Amino acid sequence: MQISLIFSYGILFLLTLMMMAATIVDKVWGNAAAVEWIYTSPWTVALWIATVAGSGCYIIRHHRRLNLPALLLHASFAVILSGAGITHLWGEQGQLTLADGQQADSFTLSDGEKKESLPFSITLNGCRIECYPGTSTPMDYASDLTVTREGKTTQSTVSMNNVLSIAGYRFYQSGMGDGYTVLSVAHDPWGIGVTYGGYALLLVSMVAFFFSRRSGFRRLLKTLGCIMLMLPSSLSVSAAESDALPSTMQRGLARSFGQLLVMHNGRVCPVSTLARDFCIKLYGSDTYRGLTAEQVLTGWIFYYNDWKHEPMIAVKGGKIKDIIGTEGKYASLDDFYSAGRFLLDNADISDRNIREAVEKTALISTVCTGSAMKIYPMRLDDGSVRWLSWVDDRPADISLDDWRFIIGSMEFVAREIAHGRNISANEVLARIAARQVEILGPGYGPGSLRYRAEIIYNRVSHTLPAAITAIVCGIIAFFFFCRATASGILPHRGVTTAISTVSILLFLYVSLIITLRGIIGNQLPLGNGHETMLALAWAALLTGLILSRRIYIMRPASLIIAGMAMTVAMMGEKNPQVTHLMPVLQSPLLSIHVMVIMISYSLLAFMALDSVAAMIIGLKTAASERLATVSRVMLYPAVFLLAAGIFIGAVWANQSWGRYWGWDPKETWALITMLVYALPLHATSFPRFNRAGFVHSYFLAAFLSVLITYFGVNFFLSGLHSYA
């Protein structure tokens, strides 16, 4: 092996280890320390320069062995790193704070000690917070500015994802207060241009690579087409201890109650959504002993004395069970009290299980007292809407008749229910619903698409049964695949047909759930850990359906990956998830970034399961060789999509914060993952990657980097991306 090649890969290996260590430093001492001590230290910069130089020397020597797209691909990384170097050496970043009517012609650099003059002046005309209709949840932050340059004035507006660019200076909405705004300032005209040029070259070269006849991908694809893999083308939660059900509303009346609108979790939604969140939070399921979530919620509101004895509060950990004196999985509200004293008053809330139990009892209190039931909208003089519950204090600008309706209507419903007059109670609920539509407008009523979508979503969203179905069917199919391949026979046609049917039904179900969430939130549902796991399940099932006719292992693998992803998504349902996005997360680039990354992760997961199958069958068998070819084929789009996703995210970050790379732990681990999986693409330089056994062992071990990137960062490391 050439000395320049050993030198380049040796340094790259050292940089990878340094980045791994830096994420731990970030966790212990903070991001600023990691950036200063490792990421941007002079010796780290020198190592990156040495890597580029060593790789460049090797490529120049052996350029005839490389096709043009491969040359451009490697050159694009050199351009990107050059742009990063220009930004590091000559780029300027800082902050500008303006009060209403204030003019400024300089900004404070990020070190906080020096001011930099601007070749123009900026005046703040006013700043505002725009909220989602009918709520007080911020939708956007905007600042109206007057820019004066060379005697000419122009009017401009800066908002989230709407950058103001003047004479090479870029202004980003960073913060806002009462009568003032905070703008981030970036001055990097050359670095950004060079870096974006590198991104463009990377995209063009990756696309060209797949069409190049000399590329390794095309050669492997031909091999795969020849062998065809010898494969066909064609829990329920335990019930509470008591047998008698607690008192509650009739199912139909509870459903009517669930169709009212409520201000919950920062947005307007049906009460059924609050009921579902309430039931899942307490019990871990959206039903309880055959009762719907709406029946559980109304039971606690109207039949509190029955429900406080009901053991439906999930508790975990021996410490809390010792405190409240219970041994089972569930406790009643009464278990948390002794002689009128709350037993967790002096407990250590740093214990996660105790903290969750305190949150659950507090949630019950807000529901049963009515303070969480903000179902009465009130239009204020400025056009905004305030939501009230029947226990709130009377606002000064509400009429006496309106106030009597608010405090009396639910009391009337309770009285009618107590006397068995459900029809009369339902009529009052209908009056409340009509009043909501009258104040908010028809766009919020039962006839609106978003409202109907949320009602349907609350009824059909059952992630756990779907996840169990996918995992069980996937494992069964995986077993049949390994057995058939080891025996040199085709899997039974009935099994393949059944698994294909299950895959199609699950794909349609996940597509429905994602579509409903998109309609409810009025955005692509990719804003949190729950939604990205659903996207991963969807991508895995789609990939399996597309490729399974040619590569049979895709069928069981896609089910197993989708099932695991939905299981993780189900864990995320313990807290409300369908919320308005933060303004900075509303860019369409974010949705593209997340989806491309999820597709890449699904392909990498396929490769790991491919390796598991090869190890079960035998690493020295002909089937193992064929599976290795499948993995090598998937490696190219997986790495290229991961690279594209990383750099799309960088463009989004630059539009939102004025920097395209911040050495956040998830950014760093995504880069580490890309480097780990890029190594097998260089099988010419590393002949071991031509051996099937080594390839399978490497891909199985390499998948650990994917797990750390997603789960490790989310649950153990810190950072802006820790959203699961």
Secondary structure, 3 states (H helix, E strand, C coil): CCHHHHHHHHHHHHHHHHHHHHHHHHHHHCHHHHHHHHHCCHHHHHHHHHHHHHHHHHHHHCHHHCCHHHHHHHHHHHHHHHHHHHHHHHCEEEEEEEECCCEEEEEEECCCCCEEEEEEEEEEEEEEEEECCCCCCEEEEEEEEEEEECCEEEEEEEECCECEEECCEEEEEEEEECCEEEEEEEECHHHHHHHHHHHHHHHHHHHHHHHCCCCHHHHHHHHHHHHHHHCCCCCCCCCCCCCCCCCCCCHHHHHHHHCCEEEECCEEEEHHHHHHHHHHHHHCCCEECCEEHHHHHHHHHHCHHHHCCCCCEECCCHHHHHHHCCCCCEECHHHHEECCEECCCCCCCCCHHHHHHHHHHHHHHHHHHCCCCCCEEEECCCCCEEEECCCCCCCCCCCHHHHHHHHHHHHHHHHHHHCCCHHHHHHHHHHHHHHHHHHHCHHHCCCCHHHHHHHHHHHHCCHHHHHHHHHHHHHHHHHHHHHHHHHCCCCCHHHHHHHHHHHHHHHHHHHHHHHHHHHHHCCCCCCCHHHHHHHHHHHHHHHHHHHCCCCCCHHHHHHHHHHHHHHHHHHHCCCCCCCCCCHHHHCHHHHHHHHHHHHHHHHHHHHHHHHHHHHHHCCCCHHHHHHHHHHHHHHHHHHHHHHHHHHHHHHHHHHHHCCCCCCCHHHHHHHHHHHHHHHHHHCCCCHHHHCHHHHHHHHHHHHHHHHHHHHHHHHCCCCCCCCC
